[in-house]
Amino acid sequence: CILSLFFFPSWKGVAGCCAKTTTAPLDRVKILLQAHNHHYKHLGVFSTLCAVPKKEGYLGLYKGNGAMMIRIFPYGAIQFMAFDQYKKVVIKKQFGISGHVHRLMAGSMAGITAVICTYPLDMVRVRLAFQVKGEHKYMGIIHAFKMIYTKEGGFSGFYRGLMPTVVGMAPYAGFSFFTFGTLKSIGLAQAPNLLGRPSLDNPDVLVLKTHVNLLCGGIAGAIAQTISTMVQTLKYVYQQHGIRRGLYRGLSLNYIRCIPSQAVAFTTYELMKQFLHLN
């Protein structure tokens, strides 16, 4: 039991790493297009996916993925572990609201906690992913950290743009956990034989079948991404670019990226709970 408690946060990080590795090429394309990189801004999603290997080689699709892995391991571990702890605290306080809303509150707080703890790594990851072959400002992760620290105001430079990220992450994480947990509860309550199976570590506990986990995780990611996209830079982007070319620029790519990402993350998370006998 003690060993399980020690290793469980690490397995939550594994869930995050599996999810992000699966969608790393789409994540880089999203950064290139949303930040209007002059080499690719005139292209669409699939055109960019084809153009990057031609210009930068196939490894170009994974540029910034090293920083992503360093970042997502603690991010995934902190987010899932914090969610469990916040959920216990929120439920214990008995705010007079339903258990489904408890998930929303705990998920939002967990997302904010994870973002604050890992934001410097996320900044470095984005900087590296935006670079194009032949125009490198940063030579690697360590060099990027040194450059940001010396050129952009020390430690405060690593947290530039934190508040918009937190504002966007709070609804994303909250609705992601809320939707997944709600779908799981409803599915097991309404169709336990069709959607559920006994847990591998505890036959008395019913869990979702793996393919149902993937489906619920994907739906949770899609709904959460839609809501968080609406929050970020709403007024400015609307005034500058309108609705279709402004507020929802990159939304279709986020669907393609976040659905498999959340599906893999939540499914890995559920499987690791069973593997470590924590149900």
Phi, psi and chi 1 to 4 in degrees:
 res  aa     phi    psi   chi1   chi2   chi3   chi4
   1 CYS       -  -45.1 -179.4      -      -      -
   2 ILE   -62.5  -41.9  -65.3  176.4      -      -
   3 LEU   -62.4  -39.2 -155.6   59.9      -      -
   4 SER   -64.3  -42.1  -64.1      -      -      -
   5 LEU   -64.8  -31.7  -69.7  173.5      -      -
   6 PHE   -73.0  -42.0  179.0   77.7      -      -
   7 PHE   -89.9  -17.2  -77.5  110.8      -      -
   8 PHE   -60.1  -43.4 -167.7   37.7      -      -
   9 PRO   -57.9  -35.4  -26.5   36.3      -      -
  10 SER   -63.8  -40.5  -62.7      -      -      -
  11 TRP   -68.0  -28.5  -76.2  116.0      -      -
  12 LYS   -66.9  -36.2  -66.4  170.5 -178.8  177.0
  13 GLY   -65.4  -36.7      -      -      -      -
  14 VAL   -60.2  -40.5  171.3      -      -      -
  15 ALA   -58.8  -43.7      -      -      -      -
  16 GLY   -65.9  -41.5      -      -      -      -
  17 CYS   -64.0  -43.0  -72.7      -      -      -
  18 CYS   -59.8  -43.1  -70.0      -      -      -
  19 ALA   -66.4  -46.0      -      -      -      -
  20 LYS   -73.3  -34.3  -69.9  -59.5 -178.8 -179.1
  21 THR   -64.1  -37.3  -60.4      -      -      -
  22 THR   -60.1  -35.6  -57.4      -      -      -
  23 THR  -114.8   16.6   59.5      -      -      -
  24 ALA   -55.8  -44.6      -      -      -      -
  25 PRO   -60.0  -40.0  -26.2   36.6      -      -
  26 LEU   -67.9  -33.7  -68.5  169.6      -      -
  27 ASP   -66.5  -40.8 -160.7   51.3      -      -
  28 ARG   -67.4  -41.7 -179.5  159.4 -168.2 -124.9
  29 VAL   -60.6  -40.5  168.2      -      -      -
  30 LYS   -59.2  -45.2 -174.3 -163.3   79.0  164.7
  31 ILE   -63.3  -44.6  -68.3  171.4      -      -
  32 LEU   -61.3  -42.1  -68.2  171.7      -      -
  33 LEU   -78.6  -43.0  -65.3 -178.3      -      -
  34 GLN   -68.7  -31.8  -75.7 -168.4  -31.5      -
  35 ALA   -91.8    7.2      -      -      -      -
  36 HIS    57.0   48.7  -65.7  -90.9      -      -
  37 ASN   -58.4  129.8 -175.6  -75.7      -      -
  38 HIS   -66.8  -16.7   65.4  -80.8      -      -
  39 HIS   -78.7  -26.1  -69.7  -73.1      -      -
  40 TYR  -127.2   -5.1  -57.1  106.0      -      -
  41 LYS   -63.3  -20.9   65.1  179.8 -177.9  179.9
  42 HIS   -86.3   -3.1   60.4  -72.5      -      -
  43 LEU  -101.2  165.5  -59.2  175.9      -      -
  44 GLY   -93.7 -174.5      -      -      -      -
  45 VAL   -61.4  -56.3  173.5      -      -      -
  46 PHE   -71.7  -30.4  -66.5  104.1      -      -
  47 SER   -65.0  -38.5  -61.9      -      -      -
  48 THR   -69.0  -38.9  -55.6      -      -      -
  49 LEU   -59.3  -33.0  -81.2  171.9      -      -
  50 CYS   -82.2  -33.8  -64.4      -      -      -
  51 ALA   -75.0  -35.9      -      -      -      -
  52 VAL   -59.5  -49.0  169.7      -      -      -
  53 PRO   -60.8  -34.5  -24.3   35.3      -      -
  54 LYS   -67.6  -37.4  -68.3  178.9 -179.3  178.0
  55 LYS   -87.7  -36.1 -176.8  173.8  179.5   60.9
  56 GLU  -123.7    2.6  -53.5  178.7   56.7      -
  57 GLY    83.1  165.2      -      -      -      -
  58 TYR   -65.1  -29.2  -77.1  101.1      -      -
  59 LEU   -66.8  -16.9  -70.8  179.9      -      -
  60 GLY   -61.7  -27.3      -      -      -      -
  61 LEU   -67.6  -18.4  -68.4  170.7      -      -
  62 TYR  -110.9   16.3  -70.4   85.5      -      -
  63 LYS   -63.8  130.0 -172.5  170.3  -70.8 -174.5
  64 GLY    88.8   -3.9      -      -      -      -
  65 ASN   -71.9  -27.7 -166.0   51.3      -      -
  66 GLY   -62.5  -46.6      -      -      -      -
  67 ALA   -65.7  -34.2      -      -      -      -
  68 MET   -62.1  -43.4  169.7   66.5   84.5      -
  69 MET   -66.2  -40.5  -70.4  -59.3   97.3      -
  70 ILE   -63.9  -35.6  -63.9  173.4      -      -
  71 ARG   -79.1  -43.8  178.0 -118.6  179.4 -167.9
  72 ILE   -73.7  -25.2 -157.9   61.0      -      -
  73 PHE   -63.3  -54.4 -166.5   88.6      -      -
  74 PRO   -68.7  -31.8   21.9  -32.8      -      -
  75 TYR   -62.2  -49.8  178.8   89.3      -      -
  76 GLY   -62.5  -41.9      -      -      -      -
  77 ALA   -63.8  -46.8      -      -      -      -
  78 ILE   -65.4  -43.3  -68.4  169.0      -      -
  79 GLN   -63.7  -50.6 -175.0 -176.7   39.5      -
  80 PHE   -68.5  -39.8  -80.3  110.1      -      -
  81 MET   -67.0  -43.0 -176.6  169.8   62.5      -
  82 ALA   -63.8  -37.4      -      -      -      -
  83 PHE   -59.4  -46.9  173.2   72.0      -      -
  84 ASP   -59.8  -42.6  -71.6  -20.7      -      -
  85 GLN   -71.3  -43.7  -62.7  -55.7  -46.6      -
  86 TYR   -64.0  -37.3  -76.4  134.4      -      -
  87 LYS   -62.6  -40.8 -172.9  169.6   65.8  172.1
  88 LYS   -63.4  -41.9  -67.8  176.1 -177.1  176.9
  89 VAL   -67.1  -45.4  171.4      -      -      -
  90 VAL   -63.8  -43.5  170.8      -      -      -
  91 ILE   -66.0  -39.1  -68.2  174.8      -      -
  92 LYS   -64.5  -34.7 -172.2  175.9 -178.9  179.5
  93 LYS   -70.8  -21.9  -67.7  -65.0 -177.3 -179.0
  94 GLN    53.1   71.0  -70.1  -62.9  -42.3      -
  95 PHE   -77.2    2.1  -68.4  128.6      -      -
  96 GLY    79.0   22.9      -      -      -      -
  97 ILE  -122.5  165.9   52.3 -178.7      -      -
  98 SER   -70.7  160.8   71.2      -      -      -
  99 GLY   -62.3  -29.0      -      -      -      -
 100 HIS   -65.5  -38.9  -65.1  -46.3      -      -
 101 VAL   -72.4  -28.1  179.9      -      -      -
 102 HIS   -57.4  -39.5  -73.7  150.6      -      -
 103 ARG   -65.6  -39.4  -64.8 -168.4 -168.1   99.6
 104 LEU   -62.1  -46.5  178.6   62.7      -      -
 105 MET   -66.4  -46.3  -64.8  175.3   62.0      -
 106 ALA   -65.2  -39.6      -      -      -      -
 107 GLY   -64.5  -41.7      -      -      -      -
 108 SER   -62.7  -46.2  -65.0      -      -      -
 109 MET   -66.3  -36.5  -69.3 -172.5  -69.7      -
 110 ALA   -66.3  -41.4      -      -      -      -
 111 GLY   -63.5  -43.0      -      -      -      -
 112 ILE   -63.0  -43.1  -68.2  172.2      -      -
 113 THR   -60.3  -46.3  -58.8      -      -      -
 114 ALA   -65.8  -38.8      -      -      -      -
 115 VAL   -63.8  -47.4  163.7      -      -      -
 116 ILE   -61.7  -40.2  -67.9  173.5      -      -
 117 CYS   -70.9  -28.9  -69.0      -      -      -
 118 THR  -119.1   10.9   62.6      -      -      -
 119 TYR   -59.8  -41.4 -170.5   78.1      -      -
 120 PRO   -57.2  -39.0  -27.8   37.4      -      -
 121 LEU   -67.0  -35.4  -73.9  166.4      -      -
 122 ASP   -68.7  -38.8 -168.1   43.8      -      -
 123 MET   -62.0  -45.2  171.6  176.7  -83.0      -
 124 VAL   -63.2  -40.6  168.7      -      -      -
 125 ARG   -60.4  -44.2 -171.1  -96.4  -51.7 -173.6
 126 VAL   -66.8  -41.7  171.7      -      -      -
 127 ARG   -60.2  -43.3  -63.3  -76.1 -177.9   92.7
 128 LEU   -69.1  -39.8  -67.1  175.2      -      -
 129 ALA   -68.8  -26.6      -      -      -      -
 130 PHE   -78.6  -20.4 -174.3   71.3      -      -
 131 GLN   -68.5  147.2  -65.5 -173.7  137.5      -
 132 VAL  -117.0  146.7  175.4      -      -      -
 133 LYS   -51.7  130.8 -173.9  177.2 -179.3  179.9
 134 GLY    92.6   -8.6      -      -      -      -
 135 GLU  -130.9   38.6  -58.4  177.2    1.6      -
 136 HIS   -76.5  126.3  -74.8  176.7      -      -
 137 LYS   -95.4  -31.7  179.7  179.7  178.9 -179.0
 138 TYR  -115.8  133.6  -51.6  107.1      -      -
 139 MET   -89.7   -7.0  -62.6  -59.8  107.5      -
 140 GLY   168.3 -175.3      -      -      -      -
 141 ILE   -62.7  -49.7  -62.7  172.3      -      -
 142 ILE   -64.3  -41.8  -64.4  176.8      -      -
 143 HIS   -63.5  -38.7 -176.9 -112.1      -      -
 144 ALA   -63.8  -42.0      -      -      -      -
 145 PHE   -61.1  -44.3  -91.4  106.4      -      -
 146 LYS   -63.5  -43.7  -71.5 -179.3  178.7  178.3
 147 MET   -65.6  -44.4  -71.5  -72.3  -72.0      -
 148 ILE   -64.5  -40.9  -66.2  171.6      -      -
 149 TYR   -65.1  -44.1 -178.8   80.0      -      -
 150 THR   -81.7  -30.6   56.1      -      -      -
 151 LYS  -101.1  -15.3  -57.5  -69.7 -174.0 -179.4
 152 GLU  -126.5   28.2  -59.6 -176.7   33.8      -
 153 GLY    95.3   27.0      -      -      -      -
 154 GLY    72.1 -144.1      -      -      -      -
 155 PHE   -63.5  -31.3  -74.2  108.1      -      -
 156 SER   -64.0  -25.2   61.9      -      -      -
 157 GLY   -64.4  -27.2      -      -      -      -
 158 PHE   -75.9  -12.8  -67.9  114.3      -      -
 159 TYR  -114.3   19.4  -76.4   90.7      -      -
 160 ARG   -66.9  129.0 -175.6  171.5  -62.0  168.7
 161 GLY    81.4   14.8      -      -      -      -
 162 LEU   -64.3  -44.3  174.1   62.8      -      -
 163 MET   -61.6  -46.2  -74.5  -49.9  -62.0      -
 164 PRO   -59.3  -35.4  -24.5   35.0      -      -
 165 THR   -66.7  -42.6  -57.7      -      -      -
 166 VAL   -63.8  -42.8  167.9      -      -      -
 167 VAL   -61.9  -38.3  170.1      -      -      -
 168 GLY   -75.6  -35.3      -      -      -      -
 169 MET   -73.8  -35.3  174.5   50.9   63.8      -
 170 ALA   -55.4  -53.0      -      -      -      -
 171 PRO   -68.9  -34.2   22.7  -33.2      -      -
 172 TYR   -62.2  -53.9  175.6   79.3      -      -
 173 ALA   -65.2  -41.7      -      -      -      -
 174 GLY   -60.8  -50.5      -      -      -      -
 175 PHE   -73.2  -25.3  -81.1   98.9      -      -
 176 SER   -65.4  -52.4 -175.9      -      -      -
 177 PHE   -66.9  -40.3  -81.4  101.7      -      -
 178 PHE   -60.1  -48.8  168.4   78.7      -      -
 179 THR   -66.7  -45.0  -55.1      -      -      -
 180 PHE   -62.5  -48.2  179.5   79.5      -      -
 181 GLY   -63.1  -38.7      -      -      -      -
 182 THR   -68.0  -45.5  -58.6      -      -      -
 183 LEU   -61.3  -40.0  -70.3  174.1      -      -
 184 LYS   -63.4  -46.9  178.6 -179.1  176.2 -177.8
 185 SER   -63.1  -46.7  -62.0      -      -      -
 186 ILE   -65.3  -42.9  -66.0  174.2      -      -
 187 GLY   -61.4  -45.5      -      -      -      -
 188 LEU   -71.6  -28.5  -67.4  177.4      -      -
 189 ALA   -78.4  -39.2      -      -      -      -
 190 GLN   -90.0  -32.2  -60.7  -61.7  -38.9      -
 191 ALA  -142.0   62.0      -      -      -      -
 192 PRO   -61.4  -38.0   23.3  -34.2      -      -
 193 ASN   -73.0  -33.4  -64.4  -32.7      -      -
 194 LEU   -80.4  -42.2  177.8   62.7      -      -
 195 LEU  -103.0  -19.6  -56.0  178.5      -      -
 196 GLY  -111.2  170.3      -      -      -      -
 197 ARG  -155.1  158.9   61.1  172.2  175.7   79.0
 198 PRO   -64.1  142.0  -20.8   33.0      -      -
 199 SER   -65.0  145.6  172.9      -      -      -
 200 LEU   -65.3  -31.3  -63.1  176.2      -      -
 201 ASP   -96.4  -15.9   61.7  -49.3      -      -
 202 ASN  -150.1   96.5 -173.6   -8.6      -      -
 203 PRO   -57.8  -18.7  -22.1   34.3      -      -
 204 ASP   -79.6  -12.6  -65.5  -31.5      -      -
 205 VAL  -102.9  131.0  174.3      -      -      -
 206 LEU   -95.2  130.9 -158.3   61.5      -      -
 207 VAL  -125.4  163.6  -62.1      -      -      -
 208 LEU   -72.4  146.6  -67.6  175.5      -      -
 209 LYS   -64.9  154.9  -65.3  177.0 -179.6  177.3
 210 THR   -57.7  -45.4  -58.8      -      -      -
 211 HIS   -67.8  -28.8   67.5  -79.1      -      -
 212 VAL   -73.0  -37.6 -179.9      -      -      -
 213 ASN   -57.1  -45.8 -105.8  -39.8      -      -
 214 LEU   -61.0  -43.7  -71.7  167.8      -      -
 215 LEU   -64.2  -47.3  177.2   61.5      -      -
 216 CYS   -64.3  -40.4  -68.7      -      -      -
 217 GLY   -63.3  -40.6      -      -      -      -
 218 GLY   -64.6  -43.7      -      -      -      -
 219 ILE   -63.0  -42.3  -66.0  172.6      -      -
 220 ALA   -60.5  -43.5      -      -      -      -
 221 GLY   -64.7  -41.0      -      -      -      -
 222 ALA   -65.1  -45.3      -      -      -      -
 223 ILE   -65.8  -44.3  -67.1  175.7      -      -
 224 ALA   -64.2  -40.4      -      -      -      -
 225 GLN   -65.7  -38.7 -173.5   63.1   62.9      -
 226 THR   -61.3  -45.8  -58.2      -      -      -
 227 ILE   -67.5  -45.7  -65.7  171.2      -      -
 228 SER   -68.1  -32.5   64.7      -      -      -
 229 THR   -62.1  -33.0  -59.8      -      -      -
 230 MET   -70.2  -25.2  -65.0  170.4   61.8      -
 231 VAL   -80.6  -41.0  174.1      -      -      -
 232 GLN   -72.2  129.3  -60.7  177.1   38.9      -
 233 THR    42.8   41.6   60.8      -      -      -
 234 LEU   -59.9  -55.9 -172.9   64.0      -      -
 235 LYS   -66.7  -46.7 -177.0  177.6  178.7  179.8
 236 TYR   -62.3  -49.3  173.2   80.2      -      -
 237 VAL   -65.4  -37.4  176.2      -      -      -
 238 TYR   -62.6  -43.6  173.1   74.0      -      -
 239 GLN   -66.8  -35.4  -69.4  175.4  -19.2      -
 240 GLN   -84.3  -38.7  -64.2  -65.1  -42.2      -
 241 HIS  -129.1   -2.9  -56.2  -72.1      -      -
 242 GLY    82.4 -161.2      -      -      -      -
 243 ILE   -89.5  -61.2  -63.9  177.3      -      -
 244 ARG   -66.3  -43.3 -171.9  174.3   66.7   86.1
 245 ARG   -91.4   -0.9  -66.0 -175.5  177.7  -85.0
 246 GLY  -120.1  -74.3      -      -      -      -
 247 LEU   -60.1  -35.9  -66.0  178.6      -      -
 248 TYR  -112.6   21.9  -74.5   89.3      -      -
 249 ARG   -63.8  124.7 -179.4  179.8  178.2   85.2
 250 GLY    87.4    0.1      -      -      -      -
 251 LEU   -65.2  -40.8  178.6   60.6      -      -
 252 SER   -61.8  -39.1   59.7      -      -      -
 253 LEU   -67.3  -36.3  177.4   56.5      -      -
 254 ASN   -64.1  -36.1  -88.7  -31.1      -      -
 255 TYR   -61.3  -48.7  -80.7  135.3      -      -
 256 ILE   -61.0  -36.7  -61.3  171.5      -      -
 257 ARG   -82.0  -45.8  178.7 -176.7   61.7   86.6
 258 CYS   -81.8  -26.6   77.8      -      -      -
 259 ILE   -63.0  -54.1  -69.7  174.5      -      -
 260 PRO   -66.7  -32.0   21.6  -32.6      -      -
 261 SER   -62.9  -51.0  174.0      -      -      -
 262 GLN   -69.1  -33.5  -70.1  -63.5  -62.0      -
 263 ALA   -61.3  -48.0      -      -      -      -
 264 VAL   -66.6  -42.1  172.8      -      -      -
 265 ALA   -61.9  -50.7      -      -      -      -
 266 PHE   -67.8  -37.0  -82.3  114.5      -      -
 267 THR   -67.6  -43.4  -60.4      -      -      -
 268 THR   -61.8  -40.9  -54.2      -      -      -
 269 TYR   -59.2  -46.9  171.7   61.6      -      -
 270 GLU   -66.2  -40.9  -69.5  -69.8  -39.3      -
 271 LEU   -66.5  -37.9  -69.7  174.7      -      -
 272 MET   -68.4  -34.4  -71.8  -56.2  101.9      -
 273 LYS   -60.3  -41.0  -75.3  176.1   66.8  176.0
 274 GLN   -70.6  -40.8  -62.7  172.6   52.9      -
 275 PHE   -61.8  -36.5  178.6   77.4      -      -
 276 LEU   -94.5    9.2  -65.5  171.9      -      -
 277 HIS    58.4   49.8  -53.4  -72.8      -      -
 278 LEU  -113.2    7.8  -67.6  175.2      -      -
 279 ASN   -82.1      -  -84.9  -44.2      -      -
